Amino acid sequence: MSKKYNTLIMGASYGSLLAIKLLLAGHSAKMVCLPEEADLINKDGQRVRMPIRGREGLVEIDSRNLPGTLSAAAPDEVDPADYDLIALAMQEPQYRSPGVRELLDKVAKSGVPCMSIMNMPPLPYMARIPGLDTDSLKHCYTDPTVWDSFDPKTITLCSPDPQAFRPPEEPTNVLQVSLPTNFKVARFESDADTAILRQIQADIEAVRFNPGDGEIELPVKLKVYDSVFVPLAKWSMLLTGNYRCVQQDDMRAIKDAVHSDLDKSREVYNWVTSVVHAMGADVADQVPFEKYANAANGLAKPSSAARALAAGVPNIERADCLVRTIALQKGMSLDTVDETVGMVETWLERNRAKAS
């Protein structure tokens, strides 16, 4: 009988997809979120809807009917030391919020292994990449000081490849998966911490779910890799699609960002891949452009970063800035990427001016 792990997940939106996968495998999850979200989850559970290949419509998974247990709490109601694994599933700017910032610092000092599923890798994870000047990356973070207490050995990165959103007409405890790909996580430095990830991977792999007409295998697995570069394969996708949704005066769908000029998209994608290669990644760590372009056909909405900018937020995750800064360290640049970074910065300046 394998050990059942007690996990803490900071963030109840995207984090609920990971939570459901853990619950299906018999592990328990505590979600950290706003008090009203916590009340809703504790009362009605969490529901995740996902498409299944070869099946009409969506399959709904209700946390209340699963072998693992789910609960939720506000940031000041949890002690990180009570958990075996902690997942960071908020957007990077949220970690400086009052209450969240203090909890993140406790997480760092607890030494409990911590897995980030942000698009923006935490600064201490970047310190695990040999030969990188992490001080020069700090300006890409909303507040780099929130990461100061972490030992890079205790933190890893999981690429948030699956795409999911909260349907606007539904309560906040409903999440809909639009692209059911896998979470790809790099191992921890320690074998003991990595063993937790490998056990969870095996447990999720073994799950079969009965939606009422017989057992089926569900998509969205957790895959553990030895290379620190595997989760960075997402960067090519982010800079080709997600950030190029941002236009001068409005936003476009990821599909349009990628397919309106396929040659330019391929150029950006391959350039970002070459930056990650220059950092030390293997070709095998990357996803081919054709595979991504095909998946992008199903992404008919602007990215969450683009939607946030359009809604007037003063800060978003800046993976675009991070990749460009690392590229400059390596003596590399691309005009299209410079334009995208400039466009994002123009929107942020405009939003900050309105907010002040």
N, C-alpha and C positions, 0 to 999 in steps of 0.2 A: 504493500500500500504506500503510494508516494505521499510525501508531506504536503499538507494544504497550507498555502502561504496567505499571510495577512498583508494586504497591500493598501497603500494610501495613494490616492490620485488627486493631485491638485488641478482642479478644472473639471467642470461637469458637462461641458458641451462635447468637444471632441473626445475628452477622456472617457465619456460613457461608452464609446465603442470598445475601447480597451477593457473597461470594466465588465461589459457583457461577455466578452471572450473569456475573461478570467472566471466569471461566475459559471459559465457553461462548463468550464473545466474543474469546477468544485472549489476554487479559491474564493477568498472573501475580499471585498473592496470597500473602502471608506472614501467617499468623494468630498473634497473640500470646495465649497462654493458659497455663493451669497445666501444669507439666511432664508430668504423666501424660496430659493431653489432647493435648499436642503429640506425645508418643510415639505415641499411637493414630492421630492424623491422619497423621503421617509414615509409619506402617506400613500403615494400611488406607484412607487417604484420607478424604473427607467424603462423606456421602450425604444428598441432599435429596429429599424426596417431596412432590409437589404435585398438586392436583386440576386437571384440564383440562376446560374446558366441553365438554359433549357426549360425554364419554368416561367409561366405567366405571372405578372404582377410582382409584389414584394412579399417577403416572409417577415412577419413581425415576431420579435423575441421580447418577452416581458420578463424583467428581472425577478419578479415575484414567483415565477414558476421554475426557477433554476436551482441547481444543487448548491451553488455558493450563495453567500449572503451579502446584500448591499445595504449600506447606510450612508448618510451624508451629514456634514457638520460645517459650521463656520470655522475660519482659520484659527481662532483662539480657543477652539474646543478640542484640539487634537494634540497628542504628544508623538512626535516622529519615532521615538524610541520603541513604541509599541508595535512597529511594523517590520516586516522582513524585506520589503521592497517599496520604494517610493517612486511614483511616476509624475513627471512635470508636464502637465497637459494644458497649461494656460498659454496665451500669447506672451511673448517676451516682455512687452511694456507693462503687463499686469503685475509682474513680480516686484515692482516698486510701490505698489498700492499699500496703504496702511493696513496692517494685519497680515497681509500676504508676505510682505517683506520680512516681518519678524518671524513668521513661520518658516520661510525659506532659510533664514539664518539658523534656526533650530535644526532644520533638516540637515544643513551642512555640518553642523557641530555634532549631530547624532552619529555620524559615520555610517548610517544605514545606506546600502547601495541605492543609487538614485538613477533612474532612467528617464531621459528627456524625450518627449515626443513633440518637440517644437520644430518648426521649420528653421528657426534661428538656433544654432547650436549654442549651449551655454558656454561662456568664456572659459571655464575650467576644462571643458571637453576639448576646446581648441588647443589647450596646453598639452594634451596627450599626443598631438601631431608633431613629430620631430621637426626641428629647424624652423618653426614658425615664430615670428615676433608677435606675441599676443598683445603687448602694450599698444602696438600701432592699430589694433583692431577695436580698441575700447570705444572710439567715437561712433562706431556702428551700433552700439547698444544704448538703449534708452537710459539706463543707469547701470554702468558696469560694476559699481561698488556692491550691488546686491549679491554678487558671486564671490566676494572676497574670502569668505570663510570655508569655501569648498577645497577639499583635497582632490585633485584630478583623478586619483586612483579610485575614488568612490562614485564617479559619475560616468555614465555612458549616454550614447545618443541612439535613438530609434527613429528611423526615417518615417515620417507620417504620410506614407504613400497613399493609403486609402483616402478617398475624398468623401466627406460627409457634411451635412448641413442640417440646421433646425428648420423644419417647414414653418414658414411664418404664421400659418393659420392654426398651428397646433400649440399646446402648452410646452413649456421649456424642457419637460422631461421626455420629449420625443426627438429622436435623431434619425435622419434618413441617409443611408449610404448611397452615394451616386457612382463611386468607382471602387469596387470591393477587391482591392489589391492587398498585398501583405505588408505588415510592419517588418522592417528590416533593422535589426539591432546589432551594434558592435558589442563584442564581449567586454567585460570589465577587465581591469588589470589582474584582479585576483581570481584564481580558479574557483574558490568557494562561492564568490558572488556570481560568477558566470554560471555555476551549476544551477543556481536558482532560475536563471533565464532558460537554460537548456531543459530543465524539468517542466517549466511552464510551456515551452515550445512543444514538448512531447505530449503534455496533457491536452493542449488545444488541438493538436493534430488528431488525437484519439476521439474527439467529441463527435457524436452523431445526434442530430436534432430531429424531433418528430413534430412537424407543423400540423399534424392531424391526419395525414394520409401516408404515414410510413417514414422511416428514418432517412435523413439526407445528410450529406456533408455540407458544412457551411464554409463560404469563402472567408478571407481575412485571417491569415495565420500569423504567428510570430516566428520569424526566422532569425537565428543567431549566427553571426559571422565573426571570424577571427580578425578581419581587417577593420581598422578604425575608419577607413575611407568609404566602406559600403553605404552608410547612411547619407554620405555626401553626394551620392548619385542623384539625389533629389534637386541639387542645385541647378543642374542643367535644365530641369523641368521648370523650376521656379523662374529662372531668368528668361527662358524662351516663352513661357506661357503666362504664369501668374502676374509677374511685374509688367509684362508688355500689354496687359489689359488696360494699364493706365495710359490714357491719352491726354492731349492738351486740355480739353474742356469736358470730357466725359470718359466713360469706361466701356470696354467691349468684353465680350465673352472670351474665355480661354481658347475655345475652339477657333474663334476669329483671329485672336492674337497669333495662333500657331499656323492656321491654314490660309490666311489672307496673302501671305508671301512665304511659301514653303522653303524657298532657297535661303531667304534671310533667316528664317527660324532654324534651319539646319546649321547655318553658319554660327549663330549664337550658341546653339546646343553643343556643337562640336568644340567651339572655343572654350566654353565653360568646362567641358570634359577635359580639354587640354590643360586648363589651369589646375584641375584636381590631379591630373597625371604629374604635373610639375611639382605638386606637393608630395608625391610619392605613391599615388594610387596605381593599382594594376588595371589594365584594360578590362579584365574580367569583373571588376567592381562596378562597372558602369552599365547603364541600360541603353541599347541602341536607339538612335533617333526615330527610326521607323516605328518601333514598338510604342514609343511615347506619342508620336504624331497620331497614330491609330487610336490610342486611348483618349487623346484630346478631342477627338470627334464627338465624344459623349459629354464633354464639359461645356454645356450651353449657357453657363452663367459667368459673370466676371468673378475673379478670385476674391477670397475674403479680404485680402489686403486692399484690393481695388475698391471693394464695396465700403470698407472702413474709411478710406480716403474720401470717397464720394459723400459719406455721411458726416464728414467734418472732423474726424478724430485727429488729435495733435501728434500721436505717435503710432507707428506700426512696426512690425518686425522688419529689419533691414538686411535680409540675406543678400539683396542686390548690392548694398554698400560693402558687405563683408567680402563677397566674391571679387568685387572690383579692387578693394584694398589689397587683398592677398595677391591678385594678379599683378598689381603695380609693384609689390615686393619682388615678384618674379620677373619684372621687366616686360609684362604683357598688358596689352589693352585692345579694346574693340570699340569702334565708334558707336555702334548700335547700343551696346551696354552703357556707355557713357551717357547717351541720350536718355535711356530708360532711367538711370540713376538721377539725372537732372530733372526729369519729369516728376519723379516721386518726390524729390526735394522741393520742387516748386509747389506741389499740392500741400505738402506738410507746412511749408512757410505760410501759405495762404490760410490753411486751417488754424495755425497757431495765432496768426494775426487776428482772425475772427474771434478766437477764444479768449484773447487777452483783453 
